[in-house]
Amino acid sequence: MTFRPPTAVNEPTKSYAPGTPERAELRAEIERMRAGTMEIASIVGGEAYESGDAFIVVEPHARARKLARVERAGPAGVARAIEAARTAHADWSRASWEERASVFLRAADLLAGPWRARLNAATMLGQSKTPHQAEIDAAAELIDFWRFNVEFAQRLYDQQPISPDGVRNELDYRPLEGFVFAVTPFNFTSIAGNLPTAPALLGNTVLWKPATTAAYSAHFILELLTEAGLPPGVVNLVYGAGASVGDAALASEHLAGIHFTGSTPVFNGMWRTVTAGLERYRNYPRIVGETGGKDFILAHPSADPGALATAIIRGGFEYQGQKCSAASRVFVPESLWAGLRDRLADEVAQIPMGDVTDFSNFMGAVIDARAFAKHREAIEQARAEAEVVVGGGTDDSEGWFVEPTVVRTGDPDFRLLSEELFGPIVTVFVYADSAWKDTLNLVDRGSPYGLTGAVFATDDEAIREAKDTLRYTAGNFYVNDKPTGAVVGQQPFGGARASGTNDKAGSLWNLIRWASPRAIKTTFDPPQAYRYPFMDADPF
């Protein structure tokens, strides 16, 4: 019987409301994790790799709390991980589709069940996410990635050529020859789980370097995958700074691909390194990246003010604005600004912020001291050169807390209106109602990025015009909704321009990058002579 995976459906999110069993379970898991400091090592070929060189993971919202001591891999560990990946490739690349798919379907079921509280708690503590943000990321979205990727891969394998009588044609979707280098960010546990496993599903083996600030949750992801049956060496988890791990990985002749989410400058640097050393590689490496964003909300004079205000607050300040899709530049007509300003000033000032283990908080801390310093400097510039409408406070005495901040500028080229900050700072530009068309062009040219964006309007012609003029400003475009919250299977995610290669995580478009098709033709009755009929002599 031919294997057919179950039809994927989106995982329902749990509420964690008072009195629910998931709330009690999550609280218990948080307390268990806070009971001591874990010892975490890189995992190479299924075994712990200890280098003696370690860093400490702390809770961003309570930075005196030490979650884990994590061993860096270093260049020697990376070299061993590459060899482990090459060794595992021999069997994993030849494993049946059913076997590979079953691992990730089991992983999804484990995460939907006994692992849910564990990974959510690790994400909350290590990355300062609220229960809701952890649930939609570490649980629901990662479950969706693993289930939908299996369905998308099946669709890919189903794409086969025609076979005329006497011939069988087939496409063999081979994994890449070599290893895939997966580099994952701190802000989404789901991305950290998807980037190494999407190539692995297609039969590739992987060297995985998570952000050091997400080392804690990464440890639990690999533990979960191991419990689901992932063989040793298929995904090798190496901790360390980008240069020490990345330089060694990119120097290997066996590099077959890069699966990256992170900053635009880092991705550009990796691409330059690969390009400069093309001759060293056995194949041209596949390079897939989702990078920065300066995501916009554009309001037309016909916009619904209440929906607009809610989108700015949720889109700009959920998870401290540390989403690549977060709204950070907003364009508002004069006719709506006065009312919108009052509502933002009132509601933003009341947003509760603090330790995410206090479930009453809407926001936690930014990820580390470097991010804190960057955001504080941006707010100081706003005070000097623009207007801080609400917020602007910073406090790093216990954790790296930056208040949700709304800035207004009259300068269309103001730095905070064009440069990615990756924090809870939203910059507003107010335009004359008559300048709608000019503002469309300003949105288009005002940032080098092209990740997400939203237009708010009840005027159908304005929506049509925005869709057309802003066609290349966002790979994910929203009408009357915030520019965050893409759902696997519903809105394939990714952008172009300086935002990446737009290979759409959570879709067939991404998976196809991790396969190297081979066309196979079998002829059942091959010809026995070289001559063709046209060569025969004409009859007399």
C-alpha positions as CSV (number, residue, x, y, z in Angstrom):
1,M,0.0,0.0,0.0
2,T,1.3,3.5,-0.9
3,F,2.1,5.7,2.1
4,R,-0.1,8.8,2.3
5,P,0.4,11.1,5.3
6,P,-2.6,12.4,7.1
7,T,-4.1,15.7,5.9
8,A,-2.5,18.5,7.8
9,V,-4.6,20.9,9.9
10,N,-3.5,23.8,11.9
11,E,-2.9,23.1,15.6
12,P,-5.4,24.8,17.9
13,T,-3.8,27.2,20.4
14,K,-4.5,26.9,24.1
15,S,-5.7,29.9,26.1
16,Y,-3.8,29.4,29.4
17,A,-6.8,31.1,31.1
18,P,-7.2,30.8,34.8
19,G,-8.5,27.4,35.8
20,T,-7.3,25.6,32.6
21,P,-5.2,22.5,32.9
22,E,-2.5,23.9,30.5
23,R,-2.0,26.9,32.8
24,A,-1.3,24.7,35.8
25,E,1.0,22.4,33.8
26,L,2.9,25.3,32.4
27,R,3.4,26.9,35.8
28,A,4.7,23.6,37.2
29,E,7.2,23.3,34.3
30,I,8.4,26.8,34.8
31,E,9.1,26.1,38.5
32,R,10.9,22.9,37.7
33,M,13.2,24.6,35.2
34,R,13.9,27.4,37.6
35,A,15.0,25.0,40.3
36,G,18.6,24.8,39.0
37,T,21.1,25.6,36.3
38,M,21.4,23.0,33.5
39,E,24.6,21.8,31.9
40,I,24.1,21.8,28.1
41,A,26.5,20.5,25.5
42,S,26.6,20.6,21.7
43,I,25.3,17.3,20.3
44,V,27.4,15.8,17.5
45,G,26.5,12.4,16.0
46,G,24.0,11.9,18.8
47,E,26.6,12.4,21.6
48,A,27.5,15.4,23.8
49,Y,30.5,17.3,22.7
50,E,32.3,19.1,25.5
51,S,35.0,21.7,24.8
52,G,35.5,23.2,28.2
53,D,34.5,26.7,26.8
54,A,31.1,27.7,28.0
55,F,28.7,30.7,28.2
56,I,25.8,31.3,30.6
57,V,22.1,31.6,29.5
58,V,20.0,33.9,31.7
59,E,16.4,35.0,31.8
60,P,16.2,38.4,29.9
61,H,13.5,39.6,32.3
62,A,15.3,38.4,35.4
63,R,18.9,38.4,34.3
64,A,20.3,37.3,37.7
65,R,18.6,33.9,37.1
66,K,21.0,31.5,35.4
67,L,19.1,28.9,33.3
68,A,22.0,27.0,31.8
69,R,25.8,26.7,31.3
70,V,26.3,25.9,27.6
71,E,29.4,24.4,26.0
72,R,30.6,26.1,22.8
73,A,31.6,23.7,20.0
74,G,34.4,25.7,18.5
75,P,36.0,24.9,15.1
76,A,37.1,21.4,16.3
77,G,33.5,20.6,17.3
78,V,32.2,21.9,13.9
79,A,34.6,19.7,12.1
80,R,33.4,16.7,14.0
81,A,29.8,17.7,13.3
82,I,30.4,17.9,9.6
83,E,31.9,14.4,9.7
84,A,29.0,13.1,11.7
85,A,26.6,14.7,9.1
86,R,28.5,13.0,6.3
87,T,28.4,9.7,8.0
88,A,24.7,9.9,8.7
89,H,24.0,11.0,5.1
90,A,24.7,7.5,3.8
91,D,21.7,5.9,5.5
92,W,19.4,8.9,6.0
93,S,19.5,10.0,2.4
94,R,18.5,6.4,1.4
95,A,15.8,6.0,4.1
96,S,12.3,5.6,2.7
97,W,10.0,8.6,2.5
98,E,7.7,6.9,5.0
99,E,10.5,6.5,7.6
100,R,11.6,10.1,7.3
101,A,8.0,11.5,7.4
102,S,7.1,9.4,10.4
103,V,9.8,10.9,12.5
104,F,8.5,14.4,12.1
105,L,4.9,13.4,12.4
106,R,5.8,11.7,15.7
107,A,7.6,14.9,16.8
108,A,4.5,16.9,16.1
109,D,2.4,14.6,18.2
110,L,4.9,14.7,21.0
111,L,4.9,18.5,21.0
112,A,1.1,18.6,20.8
113,G,1.1,16.4,23.9
114,P,3.7,15.7,26.6
115,W,6.3,18.1,25.3
116,R,4.1,21.2,25.0
117,A,4.6,22.7,28.4
118,R,8.3,21.9,28.4
119,L,9.1,23.7,25.2
120,N,6.8,26.6,26.0
121,A,8.4,27.0,29.4
122,A,11.9,26.9,27.9
123,T,10.9,29.6,25.4
124,M,9.3,31.8,28.0
125,L,12.3,31.7,30.3
126,G,15.1,31.8,27.8
127,Q,13.5,34.2,25.3
128,S,11.1,36.3,27.5
129,K,7.9,35.3,25.8
130,T,4.5,35.5,27.4
131,P,2.4,32.3,27.6
132,H,0.5,33.4,24.5
133,Q,3.5,34.2,22.4
134,A,5.2,31.0,23.4
135,E,2.1,29.0,22.6
136,I,1.6,30.4,19.1
137,D,5.4,30.0,18.4
138,A,7.0,27.1,20.3
139,A,3.9,24.9,20.2
140,A,1.3,25.6,17.5
141,E,3.5,26.9,14.8
142,L,6.3,24.3,15.2
143,I,3.7,21.5,15.2
144,D,2.2,23.1,12.0
145,F,5.7,23.2,10.4
146,W,6.3,19.5,11.0
147,R,2.9,18.4,9.9
148,F,2.5,20.6,6.9
149,N,6.0,20.0,5.7
150,V,5.2,16.3,5.4
151,E,2.1,17.2,3.3
152,F,4.0,19.6,1.1
153,A,6.8,17.1,0.6
154,Q,4.3,14.5,-0.5
155,R,3.0,17.0,-3.1
156,L,6.5,17.5,-4.3
157,Y,7.2,13.8,-4.7
158,D,3.9,13.5,-6.5
159,Q,5.2,15.8,-9.3
160,Q,6.2,13.2,-11.9
161,P,6.7,13.5,-15.7
162,I,4.6,11.8,-18.3
163,S,5.5,8.4,-19.6
164,P,4.5,7.5,-23.2
165,D,4.0,3.9,-24.2
166,G,7.1,1.9,-23.9
167,V,8.9,4.3,-21.6
168,R,8.8,5.0,-17.9
169,N,10.0,8.5,-16.8
170,E,10.4,9.4,-13.2
171,L,12.0,12.2,-11.0
172,D,14.2,11.0,-8.2
173,Y,14.1,13.8,-5.6
174,R,17.6,13.3,-4.2
175,P,18.8,15.2,-1.1
176,L,21.6,17.6,-1.7
177,E,25.1,16.1,-1.8
178,G,26.8,17.3,1.4
179,F,25.4,18.9,4.5
180,V,23.0,21.8,5.1
181,F,24.1,24.6,7.5
182,A,21.0,25.8,9.4
183,V,21.4,29.1,11.3
184,T,18.5,30.1,13.4
185,P,17.5,33.2,15.4
186,F,16.5,33.9,19.0
187,N,13.0,35.2,18.4
188,F,11.1,32.2,17.1
189,T,11.4,28.7,18.6
190,S,9.3,27.5,15.6
191,I,11.9,28.8,13.1
192,A,14.7,27.2,15.1
193,G,12.9,23.9,14.9
194,N,11.9,24.3,11.2
195,L,15.2,25.4,9.6
196,P,17.1,22.2,10.4
197,T,14.2,19.8,10.0
198,A,12.8,21.0,6.6
199,P,16.0,19.9,4.8
200,A,16.2,16.8,7.0
201,L,12.7,15.7,5.9
202,L,14.0,15.7,2.3
203,G,16.8,13.3,3.3
204,N,19.6,15.9,4.0
205,T,21.8,15.9,7.1
206,V,22.3,19.2,9.0
207,L,24.7,21.3,11.0
208,W,22.5,23.5,13.2
209,K,23.8,26.7,14.9
210,P,21.1,28.4,17.0
211,A,21.5,31.9,18.3
212,T,23.3,31.8,21.7
213,T,20.3,33.6,23.2
214,A,18.1,30.7,22.2
215,A,20.4,27.9,23.2
216,Y,18.1,26.8,26.0
217,S,15.0,26.0,23.9
218,A,17.2,24.6,21.1
219,H,18.4,21.9,23.5
220,F,14.9,20.7,24.2
221,I,14.0,20.7,20.5
222,L,16.8,18.2,19.7
223,E,15.8,16.1,22.7
224,L,12.2,16.0,21.4
225,L,13.4,15.0,17.9
226,T,15.6,12.3,19.4
227,E,12.6,10.9,21.3
228,A,10.7,11.0,18.0
229,G,13.3,8.7,16.4
230,L,15.6,11.0,14.5
231,P,18.8,9.0,14.0
232,P,22.1,10.3,15.4
233,G,24.0,12.7,13.1
234,V,21.0,13.7,11.0
235,V,20.8,17.0,12.9
236,N,24.0,18.1,14.7
237,L,23.5,20.9,17.2
238,V,26.6,23.2,17.7
239,Y,26.6,26.2,20.0
240,G,28.9,29.1,19.6
241,A,29.5,32.5,18.1
242,G,28.7,33.1,14.5
243,A,32.3,33.5,13.4
244,S,33.7,30.4,15.1
245,V,31.0,28.1,13.9
246,G,30.1,29.8,10.6
247,D,33.7,30.2,9.3
248,A,34.4,26.5,9.8
249,A,31.1,25.4,8.2
250,L,31.4,27.7,5.2
251,A,35.0,26.6,4.6
252,S,34.0,22.9,4.1
253,E,33.9,21.6,0.5
254,H,30.9,19.5,1.6
255,L,28.7,22.6,2.2
256,A,25.5,21.9,0.2
257,G,23.2,24.6,1.4
258,I,22.5,27.3,3.9
259,H,19.1,27.7,5.6
260,F,19.2,31.0,7.5
261,T,17.1,33.4,9.5
262,G,18.7,36.4,11.0
263,S,20.1,39.8,10.2
264,T,20.7,41.1,6.7
265,P,24.3,42.1,7.2
266,V,25.2,38.6,8.5
267,F,23.4,36.9,5.6
268,N,25.2,39.2,3.1
269,G,28.5,38.3,4.7
270,M,27.8,34.6,4.4
271,W,26.8,35.0,0.8
272,R,30.0,36.9,0.0
273,T,32.0,34.1,1.7
274,V,30.4,31.4,-0.4
275,T,30.7,33.4,-3.6
276,A,34.4,34.1,-3.0
277,G,35.1,30.4,-2.5
278,L,32.9,28.8,-5.1
279,E,35.7,26.7,-6.4
280,R,36.1,24.8,-3.1
281,Y,32.6,23.3,-3.1
282,R,31.6,20.1,-4.8
283,N,28.3,21.7,-5.8
284,Y,26.9,25.3,-5.9
285,P,25.5,25.7,-2.4
286,R,21.7,26.4,-2.1
287,I,21.3,29.7,-0.2
288,V,18.0,30.3,1.4
289,G,17.6,33.2,3.8
290,E,14.9,35.3,5.6
291,T,16.6,38.4,6.9
292,G,15.5,41.9,8.2
293,G,12.4,43.9,7.9
294,K,11.1,47.4,8.4
295,D,7.5,46.5,8.2
296,F,4.8,49.1,7.6
297,I,1.2,49.9,8.4
298,L,-0.4,52.3,5.9
299,A,-3.7,53.9,6.8
300,H,-6.0,55.4,4.2
301,P,-8.3,58.2,5.3
302,S,-11.2,55.7,5.1
303,A,-9.5,53.3,7.6
304,D,-11.3,52.1,10.7
305,P,-9.6,53.9,13.6
306,G,-10.2,51.2,16.2
307,A,-8.9,48.4,14.0
308,L,-5.9,50.6,13.1
309,A,-5.0,51.3,16.7
310,T,-5.2,47.7,17.7
311,A,-3.0,46.6,14.8
312,I,-0.4,49.1,15.7
313,I,-0.3,48.0,19.3
314,R,-0.4,44.2,18.7
315,G,1.7,44.4,15.5
316,G,4.3,46.7,17.0
317,F,4.6,45.6,20.6
318,E,3.8,41.9,20.9
319,Y,7.0,40.1,21.9
320,Q,8.6,43.5,22.4
321,G,8.6,44.2,18.7
322,Q,11.2,41.4,18.2
323,K,9.5,39.8,15.2
324,C,10.9,40.2,11.8
325,S,7.3,41.0,10.7
326,A,6.7,43.5,13.5
327,A,5.1,46.8,12.5
328,S,7.7,49.5,13.0
329,R,6.8,52.3,10.6
330,V,3.2,53.7,10.4
331,F,1.8,56.2,7.9
332,V,-1.4,58.0,9.1
333,P,-3.5,60.7,7.3
334,E,-4.0,64.0,9.2
335,S,-7.7,63.4,9.4
336,L,-7.2,60.3,11.6
337,W,-4.1,61.3,13.6
338,A,-5.6,63.4,16.4
339,G,-7.9,60.6,17.5
340,L,-5.4,57.9,16.9
341,R,-2.7,59.8,18.9
342,D,-5.0,60.1,21.9
343,R,-5.9,56.4,21.8
344,L,-2.3,55.2,21.4
345,A,-1.1,57.5,24.2
346,D,-3.8,56.1,26.5
347,E,-3.6,52.4,25.7
348,V,0.2,52.1,25.2
349,A,0.9,53.7,28.5
350,Q,-1.2,51.0,30.2
351,I,0.5,48.0,28.6
352,P,1.7,45.8,31.5
353,M,5.4,44.8,31.1
354,G,7.6,42.6,33.4
355,D,8.6,39.1,34.2
356,V,6.7,36.8,31.7
357,T,6.1,34.2,34.5
358,D,3.6,36.8,35.8
359,F,0.8,35.9,33.4
360,S,-0.8,39.3,33.7
361,N,2.0,40.9,31.6
362,F,1.6,41.7,27.9
363,M,5.3,42.2,27.3
364,G,8.6,40.9,28.6
365,A,12.2,42.1,28.2
366,V,14.3,42.5,25.1
367,I,16.7,39.7,24.5
368,D,20.0,41.0,25.8
369,A,22.2,44.0,26.8
370,R,23.2,44.8,23.3
371,A,19.6,45.0,22.1
372,F,18.8,47.1,25.2
373,A,21.6,49.6,24.4
374,K,20.5,49.9,20.8
375,H,16.9,50.7,21.6
376,R,17.8,53.1,24.3
377,E,20.1,55.0,21.9
378,A,17.2,55.1,19.3
379,I,14.8,56.5,21.9
380,E,17.4,59.2,22.8
381,Q,17.7,60.2,19.2
382,A,13.9,60.3,18.9
383,R,13.7,62.7,21.9
384,A,16.4,64.9,20.3
385,E,15.1,64.9,16.7
386,A,11.5,63.9,16.7
387,E,8.6,63.6,19.2
388,V,8.1,60.7,21.7
389,V,4.3,60.4,21.9
390,V,4.2,57.7,24.6
391,G,6.7,55.5,26.3
392,G,10.4,55.9,26.0
393,G,11.4,54.5,29.4
394,T,14.2,52.0,29.8
395,D,15.4,50.0,32.8
396,D,18.0,47.3,33.0
397,S,18.3,47.0,36.8
398,E,16.6,43.5,36.9
399,G,16.0,42.7,33.2
400,W,16.4,44.4,29.9
401,F,13.1,46.3,29.8
402,V,12.2,48.9,27.1
403,E,8.8,50.5,27.3
404,P,6.5,50.3,24.2
405,T,7.3,53.6,22.5
406,V,5.5,55.6,19.8
407,V,7.5,58.2,18.0
408,R,6.3,60.8,15.5
409,T,8.5,62.3,12.9
410,G,7.9,64.9,10.2
411,D,11.0,63.8,8.3
412,P,10.3,61.1,5.7
413,D,14.0,60.1,5.8
414,F,14.3,59.9,9.6
415,R,16.5,57.0,10.6
416,L,13.9,55.4,12.8
417,L,11.5,55.4,9.9
418,S,13.8,53.4,7.7
419,E,16.3,51.4,9.8
420,E,15.4,48.1,11.4
421,L,15.5,48.3,15.2
422,F,14.0,45.0,16.2
423,G,12.4,46.4,19.4
424,P,9.2,48.0,20.8
425,I,9.6,51.3,18.9
426,V,7.0,52.3,16.4
427,T,7.6,55.5,14.3
428,V,4.7,57.4,12.8
429,F,4.7,59.7,9.8
430,V,1.6,61.9,9.4
431,Y,0.7,62.8,5.8
432,A,-1.8,65.2,4.2
433,D,-5.0,63.4,3.2
434,S,-4.5,64.7,-0.4
435,A,-1.0,63.0,-0.5
436,W,-2.2,59.4,-0.6
437,K,-0.4,58.6,-3.9
438,D,2.8,60.3,-2.8
439,T,2.7,58.3,0.5
440,L,2.3,55.1,-1.4
441,N,5.6,55.9,-3.2
442,L,7.2,56.9,0.1
443,V,6.3,53.6,1.6
444,D,7.8,51.9,-1.4
445,R,11.1,53.8,-1.4
446,G,11.5,54.4,2.4
447,S,13.1,51.2,3.3
448,P,15.4,48.6,1.7
449,Y,13.4,45.8,3.0
450,G,10.4,43.9,1.6
451,L,9.1,41.5,4.2
452,T,5.6,42.4,5.5
453,G,3.2,45.3,5.3
454,A,-0.4,46.2,5.9
455,V,-2.9,48.7,4.4
456,F,-6.0,49.8,6.4
457,A,-8.9,51.1,4.3
458,T,-12.6,50.6,3.7
459,D,-12.3,52.2,0.2
460,D,-12.0,49.4,-2.3
461,E,-10.2,51.5,-4.8
462,A,-7.6,52.6,-2.3
463,I,-7.0,48.9,-1.4
464,R,-6.6,48.0,-5.1
465,E,-4.2,50.9,-5.6
466,A,-2.1,50.0,-2.5
467,K,-1.9,46.3,-3.7
468,D,-0.6,47.4,-7.1
469,T,1.8,50.2,-6.1
470,L,3.2,48.3,-3.1
471,R,3.5,45.0,-5.0
472,Y,7.2,44.5,-4.2
473,T,7.3,46.1,-0.8
474,A,6.1,43.0,1.1
475,G,6.2,39.2,0.5
476,N,3.4,39.0,3.1
477,F,0.8,41.8,2.5
478,Y,-2.2,42.3,4.8
479,V,-5.5,44.2,4.3
480,N,-7.1,45.5,7.4
481,D,-4.9,43.3,9.7
482,K,-1.6,43.6,11.5
483,P,1.5,42.5,9.5
484,T,2.4,39.8,12.0
485,G,1.0,36.3,12.6
486,A,1.5,34.4,9.4
487,V,0.0,30.9,9.8
488,V,1.6,27.8,8.2
489,G,-0.6,26.5,5.4
490,Q,-2.4,29.8,5.2
491,Q,0.2,32.5,4.6
492,P,3.5,31.2,3.3
493,F,6.1,33.5,4.9
494,G,9.1,35.4,3.4
495,G,10.1,38.6,1.7
496,A,12.5,39.8,-1.0
497,R,14.6,42.9,-1.4
498,A,16.9,43.1,1.7
499,S,14.5,40.8,3.5
500,G,15.8,37.6,1.9
501,T,15.3,35.1,-0.9
502,N,11.5,34.7,-0.4
503,D,11.6,30.9,-0.4
504,K,8.5,30.9,1.8
505,A,9.0,28.9,5.0
506,G,6.2,26.4,5.6
507,S,5.5,25.8,1.9
508,L,6.4,23.6,-1.0
509,W,8.5,26.5,-2.3
510,N,10.9,26.1,0.6
511,L,11.1,22.3,0.5
512,I,12.0,22.3,-3.2
513,R,15.3,24.0,-2.4
514,W,16.5,21.0,-0.4
515,A,16.1,18.5,-3.2
516,S,18.2,17.9,-6.3
517,P,16.0,16.1,-8.9
518,R,17.4,13.3,-11.1
519,A,15.4,12.4,-14.2
520,I,15.4,8.7,-14.9
521,K,14.2,7.2,-18.2
522,T,13.6,3.5,-18.7
523,T,13.0,2.2,-22.2
524,F,11.3,-1.2,-22.3
525,D,11.9,-2.1,-26.0
526,P,15.1,-0.3,-27.0
527,P,16.0,0.0,-30.7
528,Q,18.2,-2.6,-32.2
529,A,19.7,-0.6,-35.1
530,Y,21.0,3.0,-35.5
531,R,19.3,3.8,-38.9
532,Y,16.2,6.0,-39.1
533,P,13.5,5.5,-41.8
534,F,14.3,8.8,-43.5
535,M,17.6,7.2,-44.6
536,D,16.0,4.5,-46.7
537,A,16.2,4.8,-50.4
538,D,13.3,6.1,-52.5
539,P,11.4,3.4,-54.3
540,F,11.6,3.4,-58.2
